[in-house]
């Protein structure tokens, strides 16, 4: 099949010998990242409450023809993946 290991060193880890523990530790630190799923960023409530952003129908207070359709509207993080709730 002609398959070969992609042995190009990751930028930032060039000082480490490829395939060593130190290289892979550097690789993980440089390449991995965290995807946060923010919730509770758009508080729902009546327009009389200055701390709220949207009403129960997700309409943005003070705006016309705009709604928040995002996971940020739920008040607490679910125990499932937020994409499932969205």
C-alpha positions, 0 to 999 in steps of 0.5 A: 500500500505504500503507507508511511508514518508522517514524520514531519515534526510539529512546529514548536516541538522541533527540539525533541527527538521524533517518537520519544516520550518528550516529543509526544508530550510536546505534541499533545501540549501544542496541538490539543485544545479544549472546545468549551460549550458555553451555556447560560450566557443569554439569560431568559426572562421578562423584558422588565428584568434588566439582566435578561436577554431573551423572552420565553420565545427566544426573542431578543429584548429591544429588537425586532425579528431576531432570536437567539437560537443557541445553547447559550440560552439554557441556564445550566450545563446538561449531563449530555453533550450540548449538541444533543440539547441544541 
